[in-house]
């Protein structure tokens, strides 16, 4: 009678769980790499991460890490790494690289408003660090910023209409097409060397 008073259903349930835990063997657990790809790609990502840890204000290292994370389909991590890296690299001459990497990471997620903001910041940082930002990088960044700006101003959502957004961005740029004018040269009796003619739409 006294045993019934001290042992209830809850006690029996706990005793059953304890016995099951002791008697039943542990489940086999499996682990796999989060990143898909071969050893070289995984090593490249690990090396890029190690470089950002060793040099937290190096814009080139931050850009490389964000690029590799994006290629590995870790787009949210790419944005997070680039944003944090660009904050750490503010006083660095290569800050423009980290800011541009942040913009590209946002574009990969089709989040174009913050992408344009970081593209504007990258261009401003590039102009202020003239020695650390080559002219060809500034030109490339300017074209990227203009393309993005025209797409954003069109009001087209790139998630719903990516082709329309791309077309709106391209419409904001002046295109130059190089045509081969060999036929013109041979028909006019000129030399057989090919010359290019630039035309704009």
Secondary structure, DSSP 4 states (H G I P E B T S, - for coil): -HHHHH--HHHHHHHHHHHHHHHSPPPP-----SS-S-HHHHHHHHHHHHHHHHSTT-HHHHHHHHHHHHHTT-HHHHHHHHHHHHHHTTTSTTHHHHHHHHHHHHHHTT-HHHHHHHHHHHHHHHHHTTTTS-HHHHHHHHHHHHHHHHHHHTT--TTT-HHHHHHHHHHTS---EEEE-HHHHHHTT--S---EEEE--
